[in-house]
Amino acid sequence: MEHDVFEFYIEAGKIASRVLIAGAREIRVGAGFLEVVESIEAMVTDTGAGLAFPLNISLNEDAAHDTASAGDERIFSGGDVVKLDLGVHVEGYVADTATTIDLGDHPLLLEASREALAGAIRLVRPGTSVGELGEVIQREITSRGFLPVANLTGHGLGRYIIHMPPNIPNIAIAGGAVLEEGMVFAIEPFASTGTGRVSEKPRIEIYQQMLIKPVRMPQARKILDSIRPRNGLPFAKRWLAGTRPDIPLHNLVREQILHAYPVLSDIPGSYVSQHEHTIIVTEEGCTVTTG
C-alpha cells in the first residue's frame, strides 16, 4: 500500500474514533434523534473530512441502516439499545466504526459483540481465512447466550467504496477468502437476543447511486445533480433539501440507478448490539485504524 494511501486511511480512522466517542455521549434518554444525528454528522464535516455514509443510528431490534428522517420526532427512551455506526472518508479512503450505547440493562449483550470484535482482530494477519474470523465471532457471542446475526457481514473497503470483498462472516464458515497484506476491511459483529437473522423493514432513508444514465424526470435529475459530489457514496433522503423526493427516488430505484437500503431488523421485542473497527492487514498482523 502506498504511503499516502495508508496515511489517508489512518487520518480517517482517527477522526472516526474521536467522533464516535464524542457522539456516543450525546445519546441519552430524552435527547432528540434528529438533533443527535445532525450534531454528530457536523462533528465530522467540521474536521474537513467527509461522511462516508449517513450516520446510522438503529434502535433495539433494528440492526442497521436507520438514520434520522427530515422532521424526525423520535427521542431516545430508557431501555433502548442504540447502535451508532459512523463512516468517515479522507480523499475517499474510508473508516467505518460502530459502538452500542445501552440506555437500559444489557451489559452482557454489549460485551458479546465487543469481545467478538476483539477476538477476531487478534486473529487478523496474512494467511488467516475469513472463516476463522467468523468462528471466533460466533463462539464469543454464543458463549454469552446470544446469537450472531448470520446474514450480516463485515466487508472490504476501497476508495469511495464501502462494500467490496472480502466479506467477513459473523458465523463459522468453511474456508472463505484468505487475508493478504494491504487488505482493508471492517469487522462488525452483531449479537442478538432474537433469531440471529435480519429482514427488511419498509422504512428507507438511505440510498446509493449505482448507475449513471440519462433520466427524464426533472426532480430525478435534480437529485442526481445534488449527489454527484458523493462520488457514489450513500446519502440520506433528508439531505435532499428543497425537493419532494419520494416519487423521484422510487423511480430512480426502479430504474436501478439508485440502490435503496431498508432498515434491517430482527424480530420485534429483541435487542441487537454491534461493534465495529476498520482494519488494514500488515506484514506482521494488522493496524486498527479506528482503534
ChimeraX attribute file (.defattr): number of C-alpha atoms within 10 A of each C-alpha:
attribute: neighborCount
match mode: 1-to-1
recipient: residues
	/A:1	11
	/A:2	7
	/A:3	7
	/A:4	9
	/A:5	15
	/A:6	15
	/A:7	15
	/A:8	18
	/A:9	26
	/A:10	23
	/A:11	21
	/A:12	26
	/A:13	28
	/A:14	18
	/A:15	22
	/A:16	31
	/A:17	23
	/A:18	14
	/A:19	20
	/A:20	22
	/A:21	12
	/A:22	13
	/A:23	18
	/A:24	18
	/A:25	11
	/A:26	16
	/A:27	22
	/A:28	19
	/A:29	14
	/A:30	11
	/A:31	14
	/A:32	18
	/A:33	21
	/A:34	18
	/A:35	16
	/A:36	22
	/A:37	21
	/A:38	13
	/A:39	12
	/A:40	19
	/A:41	20
	/A:42	14
	/A:43	18
	/A:44	22
	/A:45	12
	/A:46	10
	/A:47	10
	/A:48	11
	/A:49	18
	/A:50	21
	/A:51	24
	/A:52	25
	/A:53	24
	/A:54	27
	/A:55	24
	/A:56	24
	/A:57	24
	/A:58	26
	/A:59	23
	/A:60	22
	/A:61	23
	/A:62	27
	/A:63	28
	/A:64	24
	/A:65	24
	/A:66	27
	/A:67	26
	/A:68	25
	/A:69	19
	/A:70	14
	/A:71	10
	/A:72	13
	/A:73	11
	/A:74	14
	/A:75	16
	/A:76	18
	/A:77	17
	/A:78	13
	/A:79	13
	/A:80	20
	/A:81	27
	/A:82	29
	/A:83	26
	/A:84	27
	/A:85	26
	/A:86	26
	/A:87	26
	/A:88	29
	/A:89	26
	/A:90	23
	/A:91	13
	/A:92	23
	/A:93	25
	/A:94	32
	/A:95	34
	/A:96	28
	/A:97	25
	/A:98	27
	/A:99	22
	/A:100	24
	/A:101	20
	/A:102	20
	/A:103	16
	/A:104	13
	/A:105	12
	/A:106	16
	/A:107	10
	/A:108	14
	/A:109	25
	/A:110	23
	/A:111	19
	/A:112	29
	/A:113	32
	/A:114	24
	/A:115	17
	/A:116	30
	/A:117	25
	/A:118	18
	/A:119	17
	/A:120	23
	/A:121	21
	/A:122	12
	/A:123	17
	/A:124	23
	/A:125	20
	/A:126	18
	/A:127	13
	/A:128	17
	/A:129	20
	/A:130	26
	/A:131	21
	/A:132	22
	/A:133	25
	/A:134	27
	/A:135	19
	/A:136	23
	/A:137	32
	/A:138	27
	/A:139	19
	/A:140	25
	/A:141	29
	/A:142	16
	/A:143	10
	/A:144	14
	/A:145	13
	/A:146	23
	/A:147	26
	/A:148	31
	/A:149	27
	/A:150	19
	/A:151	13
	/A:152	21
	/A:153	18
	/A:154	24
	/A:155	20
	/A:156	19
	/A:157	23
	/A:158	17
	/A:159	15
	/A:160	18
	/A:161	16
	/A:162	22
	/A:163	14
	/A:164	13
	/A:165	14
	/A:166	20
	/A:167	19
	/A:168	26
	/A:169	27
	/A:170	33
	/A:171	24
	/A:172	17
	/A:173	14
	/A:174	11
	/A:175	12
	/A:176	16
	/A:177	15
	/A:178	14
	/A:179	18
	/A:180	18
	/A:181	16
	/A:182	16
	/A:183	18
	/A:184	28
	/A:185	27
	/A:186	28
	/A:187	29
	/A:188	29
	/A:189	35
	/A:190	34
	/A:191	33
	/A:192	30
	/A:193	20
	/A:194	20
	/A:195	14
	/A:196	20
	/A:197	17
	/A:198	21
	/A:199	13
	/A:200	15
	/A:201	14
	/A:202	9
	/A:203	14
	/A:204	18
	/A:205	22
	/A:206	25
	/A:207	22
	/A:208	20
	/A:209	21
	/A:210	14
	/A:211	13
	/A:212	11
	/A:213	8
	/A:214	10
	/A:215	14
	/A:216	7
	/A:217	12
	/A:218	10
	/A:219	16
	/A:220	21
	/A:221	14
	/A:222	14
	/A:223	20
	/A:224	19
	/A:225	10
	/A:226	13
	/A:227	18
	/A:228	11
	/A:229	9
	/A:230	17
	/A:231	13
	/A:232	19
	/A:233	22
	/A:234	24
	/A:235	20
	/A:236	21
	/A:237	22
	/A:238	18
	/A:239	16
	/A:240	15
	/A:241	11
	/A:242	7
	/A:243	14
	/A:244	12
	/A:245	16
	/A:246	10
	/A:247	12
	/A:248	18
	/A:249	21
	/A:250	15
	/A:251	15
	/A:252	21
	/A:253	17
	/A:254	12
	/A:255	13
	/A:256	15
	/A:257	19
	/A:258	21
	/A:259	19
	/A:260	20
	/A:261	19
	/A:262	18
	/A:263	22
	/A:264	21
	/A:265	25
	/A:266	23
	/A:267	17
	/A:268	10
	/A:269	10
	/A:270	16
	/A:271	22
	/A:272	31
	/A:273	34
	/A:274	32
	/A:275	25
	/A:276	26
	/A:277	25
	/A:278	29
	/A:279	28
	/A:280	24
	/A:281	19
	/A:282	18
	/A:283	11
	/A:284	10
	/A:285	18
	/A:286	20
	/A:287	17
	/A:288	18
	/A:289	26
	/A:290	24
	/A:291	14
